[in-house]
Amino acid sequence: MSKKTRRAKAQHFAPIFAALGDETRLALVARLAKGKPRSIARLTSETNLTRQAVRKHLRVLEDARIVRSVRAGRESLFELDTAPIREVRDYADRVSERWDEALSRLKALVER
C-alpha cells in the first residue's frame, strides 16, 4: 500500500476513531447496537445528559457515518450503521496481520 493510499485511509477512518473515542458516544453506540432505532427522548432517558448534549453527541456520530437518523412521523429515530465500524475492524485486522508478519520475521532473524 502506497504512502498516499495509507494517508487516504487514515483520513477516511479518523472521524470514526475520534467519534468512538468518547465514552458517552461509545455508550450511545452500545445502546443503538441493540438493534432498535431510538428517539432522542429515549436515548436521553437512559443517561444523565440533556437532550441537547445527546443531540450533540449524535451529530458527531452522524458525521462519522456511524449513526443515521430516520423520520418516523414527527420525530427522528436514530439507528446504528455498522458498515463503517466493520470497515475499521477490517482495516485494523489487516494492519494487525502486517505487524504479526513483521514480528515473525524479526523473531526468525533474532533466533538465527
Secondary structure, DSSP 8 states (H G I E B T S, - for coil): --HHHHHHHHHHHHHHHHHHTSHHHHHHHHHHTTS--EEHHHHHHTSSS-HHHHHHHHHHHHHTTSEEEEEETTEEEEEE--HHHHHHHHHHHHHHHHHHHHHHHHHHHHT-
